[in-house]
Amino acid sequence: MPKRPTERKTERSARRRTRRITCPRCGRVVRYADVSDVPSFPFCSDRCRLVDLDKWFEGEYRISEDISGADGGKRPGGAEKP
Ligand SMILES: [Zn+2]
């Protein structure tokens, strides 16, 4: 359960100035008054942020896996009989 911040306070400053961000993940536009209103900044939600993080981790994992896989394919020791 996400805890709700006191919305009345943010509503006041929201009238003063509203900013917008476009989620780099899904392209959704998020309006906010303060960056602290968007804990998942610059993403629209925690979900999008995690998806993006996941993507990065997956990419890194893949790369390292590829490298180790290529290394494992080569036999540096030379002739090794099964
Ligand atoms: Zn998003």
PDB file of the backbone (N, CA, C, O) and the ligand in Angstrom, with CONECT records:
HET     ZN  A 101       1
ATOM      1  N   MET A   1       0.837  -1.209   0.000  1.00  0.00           N
ATOM      2  CA  MET A   1       0.000   0.000   0.000  1.00  0.00           C
ATOM      3  C   MET A   1       0.871   1.258   0.000  1.00  0.00           C
ATOM      4  O   MET A   1       1.649   1.484   0.926  1.00  0.00           O
ATOM      5  N   PRO A   2       0.733   2.058  -1.030  1.00  0.00           N
ATOM      6  CA  PRO A   2       1.516   3.306  -1.048  1.00  0.00           C
ATOM      7  C   PRO A   2       0.944   4.334  -0.099  1.00  0.00           C
ATOM      8  O   PRO A   2      -0.270   4.519  -0.018  1.00  0.00           O
ATOM      9  N   LYS A   3       1.812   4.986   0.601  1.00  0.00           N
ATOM     10  CA  LYS A   3       1.332   5.998   1.541  1.00  0.00           C
ATOM     11  C   LYS A   3       1.031   7.299   0.810  1.00  0.00           C
ATOM     12  O   LYS A   3       1.741   7.712  -0.107  1.00  0.00           O
ATOM     13  N   ARG A   4      -0.017   7.902   1.241  1.00  0.00           N
ATOM     14  CA  ARG A   4      -0.425   9.134   0.562  1.00  0.00           C
ATOM     15  C   ARG A   4       0.132  10.356   1.272  1.00  0.00           C
ATOM     16  O   ARG A   4      -0.030  10.531   2.480  1.00  0.00           O
ATOM     17  N   PRO A   5       0.775  11.174   0.504  1.00  0.00           N
ATOM     18  CA  PRO A   5       1.224  12.440   1.103  1.00  0.00           C
ATOM     19  C   PRO A   5       0.048  13.392   1.252  1.00  0.00           C
ATOM     20  O   PRO A   5      -0.980  13.220   0.597  1.00  0.00           O
ATOM     21  N   THR A   6       0.187  14.355   2.074  1.00  0.00           N
ATOM     22  CA  THR A   6      -0.909  15.302   2.266  1.00  0.00           C
ATOM     23  C   THR A   6      -1.152  16.059   0.972  1.00  0.00           C
ATOM     24  O   THR A   6      -0.336  16.874   0.542  1.00  0.00           O
ATOM     25  N   GLU A   7      -2.293  15.770   0.362  1.00  0.00           N
ATOM     26  CA  GLU A   7      -2.536  16.297  -0.973  1.00  0.00           C
ATOM     27  C   GLU A   7      -2.910  17.771  -0.953  1.00  0.00           C
ATOM     28  O   GLU A   7      -2.710  18.477  -1.942  1.00  0.00           O
ATOM     29  N   ARG A   8      -3.439  18.229   0.138  1.00  0.00           N
ATOM     30  CA  ARG A   8      -3.856  19.629   0.187  1.00  0.00           C
ATOM     31  C   ARG A   8      -2.666  20.560   0.046  1.00  0.00           C
ATOM     32  O   ARG A   8      -2.746  21.613  -0.588  1.00  0.00           O
ATOM     33  N   LYS A   9      -1.589  20.160   0.636  1.00  0.00           N
ATOM     34  CA  LYS A   9      -0.392  20.996   0.573  1.00  0.00           C
ATOM     35  C   LYS A   9       0.117  21.110  -0.865  1.00  0.00           C
ATOM     36  O   LYS A   9       0.431  22.197  -1.349  1.00  0.00           O
ATOM     37  N   THR A  10       0.190  19.946  -1.537  1.00  0.00           N
ATOM     38  CA  THR A  10       0.733  19.963  -2.898  1.00  0.00           C
ATOM     39  C   THR A  10      -0.225  20.640  -3.855  1.00  0.00           C
ATOM     40  O   THR A  10       0.186  21.199  -4.872  1.00  0.00           O
ATOM     41  N   GLU A  11      -1.505  20.586  -3.524  1.00  0.00           N
ATOM     42  CA  GLU A  11      -2.489  21.209  -4.400  1.00  0.00           C
ATOM     43  C   GLU A  11      -2.254  22.721  -4.488  1.00  0.00           C
ATOM     44  O   GLU A  11      -2.441  23.341  -5.534  1.00  0.00           O
ATOM     45  N   ARG A  12      -1.861  23.257  -3.416  1.00  0.00           N
ATOM     46  CA  ARG A  12      -1.600  24.694  -3.398  1.00  0.00           C
ATOM     47  C   ARG A  12      -0.492  25.065  -4.371  1.00  0.00           C
ATOM     48  O   ARG A  12      -0.648  25.954  -5.208  1.00  0.00           O
ATOM     49  N   SER A  13       0.626  24.368  -4.243  1.00  0.00           N
ATOM     50  CA  SER A  13       1.762  24.702  -5.103  1.00  0.00           C
ATOM     51  C   SER A  13       1.515  24.259  -6.533  1.00  0.00           C
ATOM     52  O   SER A  13       2.134  24.767  -7.467  1.00  0.00           O
ATOM     53  N   ALA A  14       0.601  23.304  -6.698  1.00  0.00           N
ATOM     54  CA  ALA A  14       0.305  22.826  -8.048  1.00  0.00           C
ATOM     55  C   ALA A  14      -0.347  23.932  -8.867  1.00  0.00           C
ATOM     56  O   ALA A  14      -0.169  24.021 -10.082  1.00  0.00           O
ATOM     57  N   ARG A  15      -1.096  24.760  -8.179  1.00  0.00           N
ATOM     58  CA  ARG A  15      -1.748  25.851  -8.898  1.00  0.00           C
ATOM     59  C   ARG A  15      -0.729  26.893  -9.352  1.00  0.00           C
ATOM     60  O   ARG A  15      -0.864  27.528 -10.398  1.00  0.00           O
ATOM     61  N   ARG A  16       0.254  27.030  -8.547  1.00  0.00           N
ATOM     62  CA  ARG A  16       1.282  28.016  -8.876  1.00  0.00           C
ATOM     63  C   ARG A  16       2.022  27.639 -10.152  1.00  0.00           C
ATOM     64  O   ARG A  16       2.111  28.425 -11.095  1.00  0.00           O
ATOM     65  N   ARG A  17       2.547  26.426 -10.160  1.00  0.00           N
ATOM     66  CA  ARG A  17       3.322  26.017 -11.327  1.00  0.00           C
ATOM     67  C   ARG A  17       3.192  24.505 -11.501  1.00  0.00           C
ATOM     68  O   ARG A  17       3.419  23.714 -10.586  1.00  0.00           O
ATOM     69  N   THR A  18       2.825  24.164 -12.689  1.00  0.00           N
ATOM     70  CA  THR A  18       2.708  22.751 -12.988  1.00  0.00           C
ATOM     71  C   THR A  18       3.706  22.386 -14.077  1.00  0.00           C
ATOM     72  O   THR A  18       3.780  23.014 -15.133  1.00  0.00           O
ATOM     73  N   ARG A  19       4.448  21.370 -13.779  1.00  0.00           N
ATOM     74  CA  ARG A  19       5.426  20.924 -14.780  1.00  0.00           C
ATOM     75  C   ARG A  19       4.952  19.614 -15.386  1.00  0.00           C
ATOM     76  O   ARG A  19       4.077  18.929 -14.856  1.00  0.00           O
ATOM     77  N   ARG A  20       5.530  19.314 -16.453  1.00  0.00           N
ATOM     78  CA  ARG A  20       5.166  18.066 -17.121  1.00  0.00           C
ATOM     79  C   ARG A  20       6.416  17.291 -17.502  1.00  0.00           C
ATOM     80  O   ARG A  20       7.449  17.849 -17.870  1.00  0.00           O
ATOM     81  N   ILE A  21       6.269  15.994 -17.396  1.00  0.00           N
ATOM     82  CA  ILE A  21       7.326  15.143 -17.928  1.00  0.00           C
ATOM     83  C   ILE A  21       6.686  14.082 -18.809  1.00  0.00           C
ATOM     84  O   ILE A  21       5.545  13.672 -18.590  1.00  0.00           O
ATOM     85  N   THR A  22       7.421  13.660 -19.780  1.00  0.00           N
ATOM     86  CA  THR A  22       6.946  12.559 -20.605  1.00  0.00           C
ATOM     87  C   THR A  22       7.749  11.326 -20.228  1.00  0.00           C
ATOM     88  O   THR A  22       8.975  11.289 -20.339  1.00  0.00           O
ATOM     89  N   CYS A  23       7.026  10.342 -19.790  1.00  0.00           N
ATOM     90  CA  CYS A  23       7.689   9.120 -19.355  1.00  0.00           C
ATOM     91  C   CYS A  23       8.498   8.544 -20.515  1.00  0.00           C
ATOM     92  O   CYS A  23       7.942   8.245 -21.572  1.00  0.00           O
ATOM     93  N   PRO A  24       9.798   8.388 -20.322  1.00  0.00           N
ATOM     94  CA  PRO A  24      10.637   7.860 -21.393  1.00  0.00           C
ATOM     95  C   PRO A  24      10.350   6.395 -21.684  1.00  0.00           C
ATOM     96  O   PRO A  24      10.813   5.838 -22.679  1.00  0.00           O
ATOM     97  N   ARG A  25       9.594   5.799 -20.814  1.00  0.00           N
ATOM     98  CA  ARG A  25       9.314   4.382 -20.969  1.00  0.00           C
ATOM     99  C   ARG A  25       8.048   4.156 -21.813  1.00  0.00           C
ATOM    100  O   ARG A  25       8.072   3.420 -22.799  1.00  0.00           O
ATOM    101  N   CYS A  26       6.953   4.795 -21.412  1.00  0.00           N
ATOM    102  CA  CYS A  26       5.676   4.534 -22.083  1.00  0.00           C
ATOM    103  C   CYS A  26       5.135   5.775 -22.773  1.00  0.00           C
ATOM    104  O   CYS A  26       4.128   5.700 -23.477  1.00  0.00           O
ATOM    105  N   GLY A  27       5.789   6.916 -22.583  1.00  0.00           N
ATOM    106  CA  GLY A  27       5.375   8.120 -23.273  1.00  0.00           C
ATOM    107  C   GLY A  27       4.211   8.830 -22.619  1.00  0.00           C
ATOM    108  O   GLY A  27       3.666   9.778 -23.183  1.00  0.00           O
ATOM    109  N   ARG A  28       3.827   8.390 -21.448  1.00  0.00           N
ATOM    110  CA  ARG A  28       2.723   9.016 -20.752  1.00  0.00           C
ATOM    111  C   ARG A  28       3.160  10.362 -20.175  1.00  0.00           C
ATOM    112  O   ARG A  28       4.274  10.510 -19.674  1.00  0.00           O
ATOM    113  N   VAL A  29       2.265  11.330 -20.257  1.00  0.00           N
ATOM    114  CA  VAL A  29       2.587  12.652 -19.739  1.00  0.00           C
ATOM    115  C   VAL A  29       2.181  12.728 -18.276  1.00  0.00           C
ATOM    116  O   VAL A  29       1.044  12.420 -17.920  1.00  0.00           O
ATOM    117  N   VAL A  30       3.094  13.129 -17.457  1.00  0.00           N
ATOM    118  CA  VAL A  30       2.813  13.249 -16.030  1.00  0.00           C
ATOM    119  C   VAL A  30       2.936  14.700 -15.620  1.00  0.00           C
ATOM    120  O   VAL A  30       3.941  15.358 -15.889  1.00  0.00           O
ATOM    121  N   ARG A  31       1.895  15.185 -14.964  1.00  0.00           N
ATOM    122  CA  ARG A  31       1.948  16.563 -14.475  1.00  0.00           C
ATOM    123  C   ARG A  31       2.273  16.551 -13.000  1.00  0.00           C
ATOM    124  O   ARG A  31       1.766  15.732 -12.233  1.00  0.00           O
ATOM    125  N   TYR A  32       3.106  17.451 -12.636  1.00  0.00           N
ATOM    126  CA  TYR A  32       3.471  17.516 -11.229  1.00  0.00           C
ATOM    127  C   TYR A  32       3.875  18.943 -10.879  1.00  0.00           C
ATOM    128  O   TYR A  32       4.239  19.747 -11.737  1.00  0.00           O
ATOM    129  N   ALA A  33       3.797  19.214  -9.604  1.00  0.00           N
ATOM    130  CA  ALA A  33       4.160  20.548  -9.147  1.00  0.00           C
ATOM    131  C   ALA A  33       5.580  20.557  -8.616  1.00  0.00           C
ATOM    132  O   ALA A  33       6.307  21.545  -8.720  1.00  0.00           O
ATOM    133  N   ASP A  34       5.946  19.432  -8.050  1.00  0.00           N
ATOM    134  CA  ASP A  34       7.279  19.340  -7.498  1.00  0.00           C
ATOM    135  C   ASP A  34       7.856  17.969  -7.807  1.00  0.00           C
ATOM    136  O   ASP A  34       7.124  16.983  -7.899  1.00  0.00           O
ATOM    137  N   VAL A  35       9.141  17.915  -7.962  1.00  0.00           N
ATOM    138  CA  VAL A  35       9.767  16.632  -8.297  1.00  0.00           C
ATOM    139  C   VAL A  35       9.482  15.594  -7.220  1.00  0.00           C
ATOM    140  O   VAL A  35       9.392  14.398  -7.496  1.00  0.00           O
ATOM    141  N   SER A  36       9.343  16.066  -6.004  1.00  0.00           N
ATOM    142  CA  SER A  36       9.082  15.134  -4.903  1.00  0.00           C
ATOM    143  C   SER A  36       7.718  14.474  -5.046  1.00  0.00           C
ATOM    144  O   SER A  36       7.435  13.464  -4.401  1.00  0.00           O
ATOM    145  N   ASP A  37       6.876  15.053  -5.898  1.00  0.00           N
ATOM    146  CA  ASP A  37       5.570  14.437  -6.136  1.00  0.00           C
ATOM    147  C   ASP A  37       5.690  13.204  -7.017  1.00  0.00           C
ATOM    148  O   ASP A  37       4.802  12.353  -7.048  1.00  0.00           O
ATOM    149  N   VAL A  38       6.795  13.128  -7.723  1.00  0.00           N
ATOM    150  CA  VAL A  38       6.994  11.986  -8.610  1.00  0.00           C
ATOM    151  C   VAL A  38       8.206  11.193  -8.132  1.00  0.00           C
ATOM    152  O   VAL A  38       9.334  11.440  -8.561  1.00  0.00           O
ATOM    153  N   PRO A  39       7.960  10.249  -7.247  1.00  0.00           N
ATOM    154  CA  PRO A  39       9.062   9.455  -6.699  1.00  0.00           C
ATOM    155  C   PRO A  39       9.756   8.632  -7.774  1.00  0.00           C
ATOM    156  O   PRO A  39      10.916   8.244  -7.635  1.00  0.00           O
ATOM    157  N   SER A  40       9.029   8.379  -8.832  1.00  0.00           N
ATOM    158  CA  SER A  40       9.597   7.544  -9.889  1.00  0.00           C
ATOM    159  C   SER A  40      10.194   8.387 -11.010  1.00  0.00           C
ATOM    160  O   SER A  40      10.495   7.874 -12.087  1.00  0.00           O
ATOM    161  N   PHE A  41      10.363   9.682 -10.754  1.00  0.00           N
ATOM    162  CA  PHE A  41      10.927  10.597 -11.731  1.00  0.00           C
ATOM    163  C   PHE A  41      12.164  10.001 -12.393  1.00  0.00           C
ATOM    164  O   PHE A  41      12.975   9.406 -11.684  1.00  0.00           O
ATOM    165  N   PRO A  42      12.359  10.120 -13.686  1.00  0.00           N
ATOM    166  CA  PRO A  42      11.480  10.821 -14.631  1.00  0.00           C
ATOM    167  C   PRO A  42      10.432   9.913 -15.257  1.00  0.00           C
ATOM    168  O   PRO A  42       9.900  10.222 -16.323  1.00  0.00           O
ATOM    169  N   PHE A  43      10.139   8.822 -14.619  1.00  0.00           N
ATOM    170  CA  PHE A  43       9.142   7.904 -15.158  1.00  0.00           C
ATOM    171  C   PHE A  43       7.785   8.191 -14.543  1.00  0.00           C
ATOM    172  O   PHE A  43       7.689   8.799 -13.476  1.00  0.00           O
ATOM    173  N   CYS A  44       6.727   7.745 -15.231  1.00  0.00           N
ATOM    174  CA  CYS A  44       5.382   8.057 -14.769  1.00  0.00           C
ATOM    175  C   CYS A  44       5.046   7.252 -13.528  1.00  0.00           C
ATOM    176  O   CYS A  44       4.234   7.674 -12.705  1.00  0.00           O
ATOM    177  N   SER A  45       5.666   6.103 -13.396  1.00  0.00           N
ATOM    178  CA  SER A  45       5.327   5.260 -12.260  1.00  0.00           C
ATOM    179  C   SER A  45       6.517   4.384 -11.895  1.00  0.00           C
ATOM    180  O   SER A  45       7.487   4.256 -12.643  1.00  0.00           O
ATOM    181  N   ASP A  46       6.402   3.793 -10.728  1.00  0.00           N
ATOM    182  CA  ASP A  46       7.463   2.897 -10.292  1.00  0.00           C
ATOM    183  C   ASP A  46       7.608   1.723 -11.246  1.00  0.00           C
ATOM    184  O   ASP A  46       8.695   1.189 -11.465  1.00  0.00           O
ATOM    185  N   ARG A  47       6.493   1.357 -11.787  1.00  0.00           N
ATOM    186  CA  ARG A  47       6.494   0.210 -12.688  1.00  0.00           C
ATOM    187  C   ARG A  47       7.379   0.486 -13.908  1.00  0.00           C
ATOM    188  O   ARG A  47       8.207  -0.337 -14.298  1.00  0.00           O
ATOM    189  N   CYS A  48       7.182   1.655 -14.488  1.00  0.00           N
ATOM    190  CA  CYS A  48       7.968   2.012 -15.672  1.00  0.00           C
ATOM    191  C   CYS A  48       9.445   2.115 -15.306  1.00  0.00           C
ATOM    192  O   CYS A  48      10.319   1.713 -16.074  1.00  0.00           O
ATOM    193  N   ARG A  49       9.700   2.647 -14.149  1.00  0.00           N
ATOM    194  CA  ARG A  49      11.088   2.788 -13.730  1.00  0.00           C
ATOM    195  C   ARG A  49      11.735   1.416 -13.577  1.00  0.00           C
ATOM    196  O   ARG A  49      12.874   1.196 -13.989  1.00  0.00           O
ATOM    197  N   LEU A  50      10.984   0.507 -12.978  1.00  0.00           N
ATOM    198  CA  LEU A  50      11.521  -0.825 -12.765  1.00  0.00           C
ATOM    199  C   LEU A  50      11.714  -1.550 -14.086  1.00  0.00           C
ATOM    200  O   LEU A  50      12.684  -2.283 -14.276  1.00  0.00           O
ATOM    201  N   VAL A  51      10.772  -1.330 -14.994  1.00  0.00           N
ATOM    202  CA  VAL A  51      10.890  -1.974 -16.305  1.00  0.00           C
ATOM    203  C   VAL A  51      12.161  -1.498 -16.988  1.00  0.00           C
ATOM    204  O   VAL A  51      12.896  -2.279 -17.591  1.00  0.00           O
ATOM    205  N   ASP A  52      12.401  -0.198 -16.879  1.00  0.00           N
ATOM    206  CA  ASP A  52      13.594   0.346 -17.511  1.00  0.00           C
ATOM    207  C   ASP A  52      14.850  -0.198 -16.838  1.00  0.00           C
ATOM    208  O   ASP A  52      15.821  -0.563 -17.501  1.00  0.00           O
ATOM    209  N   LEU A  53      14.811  -0.244 -15.534  1.00  0.00           N
ATOM    210  CA  LEU A  53      15.945  -0.788 -14.789  1.00  0.00           C
ATOM    211  C   LEU A  53      16.189  -2.227 -15.205  1.00  0.00           C
ATOM    212  O   LEU A  53      17.321  -2.657 -15.427  1.00  0.00           O
ATOM    213  N   ASP A  54      15.097  -2.944 -15.299  1.00  0.00           N
ATOM    214  CA  ASP A  54      15.175  -4.351 -15.659  1.00  0.00           C
ATOM    215  C   ASP A  54      15.831  -4.503 -17.019  1.00  0.00           C
ATOM    216  O   ASP A  54      16.640  -5.401 -17.254  1.00  0.00           O
ATOM    217  N   LYS A  55      15.454  -3.593 -17.903  1.00  0.00           N
ATOM    218  CA  LYS A  55      15.993  -3.640 -19.253  1.00  0.00           C
ATOM    219  C   LYS A  55      17.515  -3.493 -19.219  1.00  0.00           C
ATOM    220  O   LYS A  55      18.253  -4.195 -19.910  1.00  0.00           O
ATOM    221  N   TRP A  56      17.940  -2.562 -18.395  1.00  0.00           N
ATOM    222  CA  TRP A  56      19.376  -2.320 -18.292  1.00  0.00           C
ATOM    223  C   TRP A  56      20.090  -3.526 -17.710  1.00  0.00           C
ATOM    224  O   TRP A  56      21.133  -3.955 -18.202  1.00  0.00           O
ATOM    225  N   PHE A  57      19.513  -4.050 -16.674  1.00  0.00           N
ATOM    226  CA  PHE A  57      20.142  -5.207 -16.033  1.00  0.00           C
ATOM    227  C   PHE A  57      20.194  -6.378 -16.998  1.00  0.00           C
ATOM    228  O   PHE A  57      21.183  -7.105 -17.083  1.00  0.00           O
ATOM    229  N   GLU A  58      19.095  -6.534 -17.719  1.00  0.00           N
ATOM    230  CA  GLU A  58      19.022  -7.644 -18.659  1.00  0.00           C
ATOM    231  C   GLU A  58      20.097  -7.481 -19.727  1.00  0.00           C
ATOM    232  O   GLU A  58      20.785  -8.433 -20.094  1.00  0.00           O
ATOM    233  N   GLY A  59      20.222  -6.237 -20.221  1.00  0.00           N
ATOM    234  CA  GLY A  59      21.217  -5.972 -21.248  1.00  0.00           C
ATOM    235  C   GLY A  59      22.617  -6.268 -20.746  1.00  0.00           C
ATOM    236  O   GLY A  59      23.432  -6.870 -21.445  1.00  0.00           O
ATOM    237  N   GLU A  60      22.884  -5.833 -19.517  1.00  0.00           N
ATOM    238  CA  GLU A  60      24.205  -6.073 -18.965  1.00  0.00           C
ATOM    239  C   GLU A  60      24.453  -7.560 -18.782  1.00  0.00           C
ATOM    240  O   GLU A  60      25.534  -8.086 -19.047  1.00  0.00           O
ATOM    241  N   TYR A  61      23.413  -8.198 -18.324  1.00  0.00           N
ATOM    242  CA  TYR A  61      23.546  -9.619 -18.069  1.00  0.00           C
ATOM    243  C   TYR A  61      23.822 -10.362 -19.374  1.00  0.00           C
ATOM    244  O   TYR A  61      24.661 -11.260 -19.448  1.00  0.00           O
ATOM    245  N   ARG A  62      23.085  -9.948 -20.389  1.00  0.00           N
ATOM    246  CA  ARG A  62      23.240 -10.596 -21.687  1.00  0.00           C
ATOM    247  C   ARG A  62      24.658 -10.431 -22.215  1.00  0.00           C
ATOM    248  O   ARG A  62      25.279 -11.370 -22.715  1.00  0.00           O
ATOM    249  N   ILE A  63      25.149  -9.192 -22.082  1.00  0.00           N
ATOM    250  CA  ILE A  63      26.476  -8.917 -22.615  1.00  0.00           C
ATOM    251  C   ILE A  63      27.519  -9.780 -21.919  1.00  0.00           C
ATOM    252  O   ILE A  63      28.361 -10.407 -22.561  1.00  0.00           O
ATOM    253  N   SER A  64      27.445  -9.799 -20.581  1.00  0.00           N
ATOM    254  CA  SER A  64      28.443 -10.557 -19.845  1.00  0.00           C
ATOM    255  C   SER A  64      28.284 -12.057 -20.133  1.00  0.00           C
ATOM    256  O   SER A  64      29.252 -12.817 -20.163  1.00  0.00           O
ATOM    257  N   GLU A  65      27.040 -12.439 -20.339  1.00  0.00           N
ATOM    258  CA  GLU A  65      26.799 -13.851 -20.622  1.00  0.00           C
ATOM    259  C   GLU A  65      27.410 -14.208 -21.978  1.00  0.00           C
ATOM    260  O   GLU A  65      28.010 -15.269 -22.156  1.00  0.00           O
ATOM    261  N   ASP A  66      27.237 -13.287 -22.923  1.00  0.00           N
ATOM    262  CA  ASP A  66      27.778 -13.519 -24.249  1.00  0.00           C
ATOM    263  C   ASP A  66      29.296 -13.665 -24.204  1.00  0.00           C
ATOM    264  O   ASP A  66      29.881 -14.538 -24.845  1.00  0.00           O
ATOM    265  N   ILE A  67      29.906 -12.786 -23.429  1.00  0.00           N
ATOM    266  CA  ILE A  67      31.367 -12.800 -23.362  1.00  0.00           C
ATOM    267  C   ILE A  67      31.857 -14.104 -22.740  1.00  0.00           C
ATOM    268  O   ILE A  67      32.749 -14.773 -23.262  1.00  0.00           O
ATOM    269  N   SER A  68      31.242 -14.441 -21.607  1.00  0.00           N
ATOM    270  CA  SER A  68      31.684 -15.652 -20.934  1.00  0.00           C
ATOM    271  C   SER A  68      31.361 -16.879 -21.791  1.00  0.00           C
ATOM    272  O   SER A  68      32.078 -17.880 -21.771  1.00  0.00           O
ATOM    273  N   GLY A  69      30.266 -16.771 -22.540  1.00  0.00           N
ATOM    274  CA  GLY A  69      29.895 -17.883 -23.398  1.00  0.00           C
ATOM    275  C   GLY A  69      30.927 -18.084 -24.495  1.00  0.00           C
ATOM    276  O   GLY A  69      31.310 -19.211 -24.810  1.00  0.00           O
ATOM    277  N   ALA A  70      31.375 -16.965 -25.075  1.00  0.00           N
ATOM    278  CA  ALA A  70      32.381 -17.067 -26.128  1.00  0.00           C
ATOM    279  C   ALA A  70      33.690 -17.586 -25.546  1.00  0.00           C
ATOM    280  O   ALA A  70      34.402 -18.372 -26.171  1.00  0.00           O
ATOM    281  N   ASP A  71      33.985 -17.130 -24.342  1.00  0.00           N
ATOM    282  CA  ASP A  71      35.212 -17.592 -23.698  1.00  0.00           C
ATOM    283  C   ASP A  71      35.150 -19.075 -23.389  1.00  0.00           C
ATOM    284  O   ASP A  71      36.120 -19.815 -23.555  1.00  0.00           O
ATOM    285  N   GLY A  72      33.984 -19.480 -22.939  1.00  0.00           N
ATOM    286  CA  GLY A  72      33.837 -20.890 -22.587  1.00  0.00           C
ATOM    287  C   GLY A  72      33.878 -21.767 -23.826  1.00  0.00           C
ATOM    288  O   GLY A  72      34.297 -22.923 -23.767  1.00  0.00           O
ATOM    289  N   GLY A  73      33.435 -21.206 -24.957  1.00  0.00           N
ATOM    290  CA  GLY A  73      33.442 -21.982 -26.185  1.00  0.00           C
ATOM    291  C   GLY A  73      34.860 -22.307 -26.635  1.00  0.00           C
ATOM    292  O   GLY A  73      35.150 -23.399 -27.124  1.00  0.00           O
ATOM    293  N   LYS A  74      35.733 -21.317 -26.453  1.00  0.00           N
ATOM    294  CA  LYS A  74      37.128 -21.569 -26.835  1.00  0.00           C
ATOM    295  C   LYS A  74      37.835 -22.373 -25.752  1.00  0.00           C
ATOM    296  O   LYS A  74      37.593 -22.173 -24.561  1.00  0.00           O
ATOM    297  N   ARG A  75      38.651 -23.223 -26.143  1.00  0.00           N
ATOM    298  CA  ARG A  75      39.423 -23.978 -25.160  1.00  0.00           C
ATOM    299  C   ARG A  75      40.853 -23.492 -25.149  1.00  0.00           C
ATOM    300  O   ARG A  75      41.641 -23.773 -26.051  1.00  0.00           O
ATOM    301  N   PRO A  76      41.163 -22.752 -24.096  1.00  0.00           N
ATOM    302  CA  PRO A  76      42.494 -22.183 -24.032  1.00  0.00           C
ATOM    303  C   PRO A  76      43.561 -23.249 -23.736  1.00  0.00           C
ATOM    304  O   PRO A  76      44.735 -23.076 -24.062  1.00  0.00           O
ATOM    305  N   GLY A  77      43.141 -24.316 -23.133  1.00  0.00           N
ATOM    306  CA  GLY A  77      44.103 -25.351 -22.732  1.00  0.00           C
ATOM    307  C   GLY A  77      44.599 -26.162 -23.919  1.00  0.00           C
ATOM    308  O   GLY A  77      45.681 -26.748 -23.877  1.00  0.00           O
ATOM    309  N   GLY A  78      43.800 -26.190 -24.977  1.00  0.00           N
ATOM    310  CA  GLY A  78      44.222 -26.976 -26.129  1.00  0.00           C
ATOM    311  C   GLY A  78      43.495 -28.312 -26.165  1.00  0.00           C
ATOM    312  O   GLY A  78      42.318 -28.379 -25.812  1.00  0.00           O
ATOM    313  N   ALA A  79      44.137 -29.321 -26.562  1.00  0.00           N
ATOM    314  CA  ALA A  79      43.512 -30.626 -26.744  1.00  0.00           C
ATOM    315  C   ALA A  79      43.115 -31.225 -25.410  1.00  0.00           C
ATOM    316  O   ALA A  79      43.926 -31.445 -24.511  1.00  0.00           O
ATOM    317  N   GLU A  80      41.812 -31.474 -25.336  1.00  0.00           N
ATOM    318  CA  GLU A  80      41.341 -32.112 -24.097  1.00  0.00           C
ATOM    319  C   GLU A  80      40.409 -33.236 -24.478  1.00  0.00           C
ATOM    320  O   GLU A  80      39.338 -32.989 -25.032  1.00  0.00           O
ATOM    321  N   LYS A  81      40.776 -34.411 -24.205  1.00  0.00           N
ATOM    322  CA  LYS A  81      39.955 -35.541 -24.640  1.00  0.00           C
ATOM    323  C   LYS A  81      38.808 -35.776 -23.670  1.00  0.00           C
ATOM    324  O   LYS A  81      38.988 -35.754 -22.452  1.00  0.00           O
ATOM    325  N   PRO A  82      37.655 -35.995 -24.219  1.00  0.00           N
ATOM    326  CA  PRO A  82      36.480 -36.243 -23.393  1.00  0.00           C
ATOM    327  C   PRO A  82      36.525 -37.624 -22.727  1.00  0.00           C
ATOM    328  O   PRO A  82      35.605 -37.987 -21.994  1.00  0.00           O
TER     329      PRO A  82
HETATM  330 ZN    ZN A 101       5.480   5.230 -17.935  1.00  0.00          ZN2+
END
